[in-house]
């Protein structure tokens, strides 16, 4: 029925996983999935990733009674603002003061509680992984000039790129995950000034972090996209969209993206 009447799009599938669909549309999507086994398998994989990431957030909770006041003050907002799976998981952890990777993140927890949640703006979000993969393919294989400004000028690099994005940019420290900063460059993202940071491990394997302006000033859940051996993990947070791309395992890329997210927030 949905094939002829109302086609099921990728946005529908993501909304299905995040619980944004009403009962009628959810039923239509489930009927469509029953006749499309490949897409159904992919959706099941997304649901598994959602559960795994929810578990990853909840493991960093530590008790702090003072957070109950904050939660009570935001109860009405939470009741009227549906949240995707990763934000619901973060809210649970934030009720006892959210800690990520062993570091206190009180400001981060409050931001998750107070920020409005919207379904992803398609134009801004859908273009991120493609642009990130293009940047990776063009520059990660470059031997002599992969970046414009090297890691030896990190302060200049983040100041320069941050000014172009009108954003207080930091270069995430990924040494604990085996990657060190190579440098970065200015490049266009959605027709505006964007930034790319490049990292490399001891074996010479590279990954890139792309940042671009988000004109909708909205927020989204994390998303994965695969293209052969290339994995991209992307999201939008406020005025900036982010995408992490590399030829690494999905589990490893998830660790890296979560660490980038934590450091960009703090």
C-alpha positions in Angstrom: 0.0 0.0 0.0 2.7 2.5 1.0 4.7 1.7 -2.2 1.9 3.2 -4.3 0.3 5.7 -1.9 3.0 7.2 0.3 6.5 6.0 -0.3 8.7 5.2 2.7 11.7 7.5 2.8 15.0 7.3 4.8 13.6 10.1 6.9 10.6 7.8 7.7 12.9 5.0 8.7 15.0 7.2 11.0 11.8 8.6 12.6 10.6 5.1 13.0 13.7 4.1 14.9 13.6 7.3 17.0 9.9 6.9 17.8 8.7 10.1 16.0 6.0 8.4 13.9 2.3 8.4 14.8 0.5 5.0 15.2 -0.9 5.0 11.6 2.4 5.9 9.9 4.3 3.5 12.1 2.0 0.7 11.0 2.5 1.7 7.3 6.3 1.6 7.7 6.2 -1.8 9.5 4.1 -3.1 6.6 6.5 -1.7 4.1 9.5 -3.2 6.0 7.9 -6.7 6.0 8.2 -6.6 2.2 11.7 -5.2 2.1 14.0 -7.5 4.0 17.2 -5.6 3.2 15.9 -2.3 4.6 14.3 -4.2 7.5 17.7 -5.7 8.4 19.3 -2.2 8.3 16.6 -0.8 10.6 17.1 -3.6 13.0 20.8 -2.7 13.0 20.0 0.9 13.8 17.9 -0.2 16.7 20.7 -2.3 18.0 23.1 0.7 17.8 20.5 2.8 19.6 20.4 0.3 22.5 24.2 0.1 22.6 24.7 3.9 22.7 22.0 4.2 25.4 23.9 1.7 27.5 27.1 3.6 26.9 25.6 6.8 28.2 24.0 5.2 31.3 27.2 3.7 32.5 28.7 7.1 33.5 26.1 8.2 36.0 27.1 9.3 39.5 24.7 10.3 42.3 24.2 14.0 43.0 21.0 15.0 44.8 21.3 18.6 43.6 20.4 17.6 40.0 16.9 16.6 41.1 16.0 20.3 41.4 17.1 20.9 37.8 15.1 17.9 36.6 12.0 19.0 38.4 12.3 22.5 36.9 12.5 21.0 33.4 9.7 18.4 33.9 7.1 20.3 31.9 9.5 20.8 29.0 10.5 17.2 29.0 6.9 16.1 28.9 6.0 18.1 25.9 9.3 17.7 23.8 9.7 14.2 22.3 13.4 13.2 22.3 15.3 10.8 20.1 16.8 7.7 21.7 20.3 9.1 22.4 18.9 12.2 24.1 16.5 10.2 26.3 19.5 8.1 27.3 21.5 11.2 28.2 18.6 12.6 30.2 18.5 9.4 32.3 22.2 9.7 33.0 22.0 13.5 33.6 19.5 12.9 36.5 22.5 11.8 38.5 25.0 14.2 36.9 26.3 13.0 33.5 30.0 12.0 33.2 31.5 11.0 29.9 34.8 9.2 29.6 35.5 9.8 33.3 35.2 13.6 33.0 32.7 15.8 34.8 30.3 17.4 32.3 27.8 19.4 34.4 27.4 22.0 31.7 26.9 19.3 29.1 24.2 17.6 31.2 22.3 20.9 31.6 22.5 21.6 27.9 20.9 18.3 27.1 18.1 19.1 29.5 17.4 22.6 28.3 18.0 22.5 24.6 14.9 22.2 22.3 14.8 19.0 20.3 13.6 18.9 16.7 13.4 16.3 14.0 16.4 16.8 11.8 16.3 19.4 9.0 16.8 17.3 5.9 18.8 19.6 3.8 21.4 20.3 6.4 21.7 16.8 7.8 21.5 14.7 4.6 24.3 16.6 2.9 26.8 16.2 5.8 27.9 12.6 5.3 28.3 13.1 1.5 30.4 16.2 2.0 32.4 14.6 4.8 33.2 11.5 2.7 34.2 13.7 -0.3 36.6 15.7 1.9 38.0 12.5 3.3 38.6 10.9 -0.1 40.2 14.0 -1.5 42.5 14.9 1.4 43.2 11.8 3.4 45.1 10.2 0.6 47.2 13.4 0.0 50.8 12.8 0.9 52.4 16.3 0.8 49.5 18.7 1.4 46.7 16.9 3.3 46.1 20.1 5.4 46.6 23.8 5.1 47.8 24.4 8.7 49.7 21.7 10.6 49.3 20.5 14.1 52.5 22.4 15.1 50.3 25.5 14.7 47.3 24.2 16.5 46.4 27.5 18.3 46.5 29.4 15.1 44.5 26.6 13.3 41.6 26.6 15.7 41.5 30.4 16.0 41.5 30.8 12.3 38.9 28.2 11.5 36.8 29.2 14.5 36.6 32.8 13.3 35.5 31.7 9.8 32.7 29.5 11.4 31.9 32.1 14.1 32.3 29.3 16.6 34.7 28.6 19.5 36.5 25.7 17.8 38.6 23.2 19.6 40.6 20.4 18.1 39.6 17.3 20.0 42.4 15.4 21.7 42.1 11.8 20.4 45.4 10.5 21.6 43.7 8.2 24.1 42.0 6.5 21.1 45.2 6.2 19.1 44.9 9.2 16.8 46.9 12.5 16.8 46.1 15.7 15.1 47.7 16.2 11.6 46.2 19.6 11.1 43.2 21.2 9.3 41.9 23.3 6.5 39.1 25.6 5.4 36.7 24.2 2.9 33.1 24.9 1.8 30.2 23.1 3.5 26.7 23.8 2.2 28.0 26.9 0.4 29.5 28.4 3.6 32.9 28.4 5.3 33.5 25.0 6.9 36.4 23.3 8.6 38.1 20.0 8.4 40.4 18.5 11.0 42.5 15.5 10.2 43.9 12.8 12.5 46.2 9.9 12.0 47.2 6.8 14.0 50.7 5.2 14.2 50.0 3.0 11.2 49.2 6.0 9.0 45.4 5.4 9.0 43.6 8.8 8.8 40.2 10.1 9.7 38.6 13.5 9.3 36.2 15.6 11.4 34.1 18.0 9.3 32.3 21.0 10.7 29.8 23.2 8.9 27.2 25.9 9.7 23.7 24.7 10.4 21.3 27.5 9.3 18.3 25.8 10.9 20.0 26.0 14.3 18.4 22.6 15.3 19.6 19.4 16.9 19.5 15.8 15.9 20.4 12.3 17.1 23.6 10.6 15.9 23.5 8.9 12.6 25.7 6.3 10.8 26.3 6.0 7.1 28.4 3.4 5.4 29.9 3.3 1.9 32.0 0.2 1.4 34.8 0.4 4.0 34.2 4.0 4.7 32.1 4.9 7.8 30.6 8.3 8.8 29.1 9.2 12.1 27.3 12.6 12.0 25.0 14.9 13.9 23.8 18.5 14.3 24.1 20.4 17.5 22.9 23.9 17.6 24.6 26.1 15.0 27.1 23.5 13.8 26.8 20.2 12.0 29.5 17.6 12.6 30.7 14.5 10.7 33.5 12.1 11.5 34.7 9.9 8.6 37.3 7.2 8.4 38.1 3.7 7.2 37.8 2.2 10.7 35.4 -0.1 12.3 32.0 1.3 13.2 32.6 0.6 16.9 35.9 2.5 16.8 34.3 5.4 14.9 31.5 5.5 17.4 34.1 5.9 20.2 35.9 8.6 18.3 32.7 10.5 17.5 31.4 10.4 21.1 34.8 11.7 22.3 34.6 14.5 19.7 31.1 15.3 20.8 32.1 15.5 24.5 35.0 17.8 23.8 33.1 20.1 21.4 30.4 20.4 24.1 32.8 21.2 27.0 
